[in-house]
C-alpha cells in the first residue's frame, strides 16, 4: 500500500455499526455453526458494478481473479483497521457480500472454494 491505507468505498463507521449488530444477534439466537455473518450485500455480481460500488478504480486486472485479489487485500486492510476478521464472498444469489467471521480459529474464509468458485461473470 504505497499510497497509504486504502479502504476505497467502505465506510468504517458503518461497518463497525453492522458488526455490533451482528454480534448482538449472535448472542440472542442460534445462527449457523460457522459464525460467519453477512454484513452487507452489494446486490450485484458484475465485476464492473463491484468496481464502481467499492471505488476500486486502480484495479489492474478486471477479471474474477484480479477482483478476488483486490477484495482480499481490501478485506485484510479493513480487518486490521477495525480488529475484526472480514472477508468478501458471493451470496447464494451470486451477489458480492461483506462477511464478518467470528470464528477466529478459522484461518481465512475467502481461501475456501465456496463463493468465488461459484461465480461466473455476466450472469
N, C-alpha and C positions, 0 to 999 in steps of 0.2 A: 504494500500500500504506500507507494512512494509519494502520493499526493496527500497523505494523511488518512484518517479513518473515513471511510465512505459507507454511509448507511442508505444511500440512494433514496428511494421513495418511501422508506419505512419511517414511521413516527415512533420514537422510543416511548413516549408517554402513553400513547395508545396501546402499544404492545404490553407495557407494564400493567396497565389497567386490565387488559384482557387476560394476562397471566394471573393477576389477583383473583379475577372472577373464576377462571378455570380451577385454581387451587381451592377456592371455596366450594365449588361444585364437587370436586374430587373427594372432599371430606364429608359431604352430605349425601352422596349417592354412590351406588356401586357402578362404576364405569368399567371399561374394558380392562383386562388383565395387563395390557401393555403400558398403561399410564401415559398414553400419548393423546394429546388433545388438539383438535383443530382450533386455532385461534382466529384465523380469518381465511376466507376463500376469495380468490380474485375473479371467480366466475368466468374463467377462460382457460383454455389450454393452448391457445395460439401463441407461438413464440413472439411474434411482433407485438401483440397486445400485452404480453407479460413485460417485454422490454419497455413499452410505453408506460404501463401502470407503475412499475417499480423504478422507472427512470434509469435503466441500465444502458445508457447510450454509449458507454465506452466498451461494450461487449465486442470482442474481436471476432468471435466465431458464432454466427447466428444460426446454429444448429442445436439439436437437442443436447448433444454432448457439451457444446460451448455454453448453453444456458445452464446445464447442470453444474458445470464448473463454477460459473459466476454466482449461482444461487448458493452453492456450497460455501464459497468464500464469504458471501454476504451473511449467511446464517451463522457462520463461525464468528464473524466480526460483531454482529449484534449479540450473539450469545456471550461473548467476552464482556461487552459493554454492560449488559444487564444481569450478568451472572446467572443465567439460566441456559438450559440446553434447547436450542431452537433448530428447526430444520424445515426445509421445503419438501413438498411431495405433491402428488396428484391425488385428488379425491376419487371416489368410485365413479363419479360423473365425468372425470377427466379434467377437472379444474385444478389449477395450481392453488395450493394452500400453504399457510404457515402453521407449523405444528410446534407444540411445547411437549418435551419429553421429560416427564417427572421421574422416570426410572433411570437413575444415574448409573446403574450398573451396566446398562447397555451402552456400547461404545459409540456408535454413530448410526442413527436411524436412516439417513439417506444412502448409506452404503448397502442396505438390503436391496434385494431385487424387486421389492414391491414399488409401486408408484411409477418410477421412471421407466421401467421396462414395459409398462402397460400404456405408455403414451405414444401416440403417433401424430405427428404434425399434420395439420389440416383437417382433423376430424372434429 
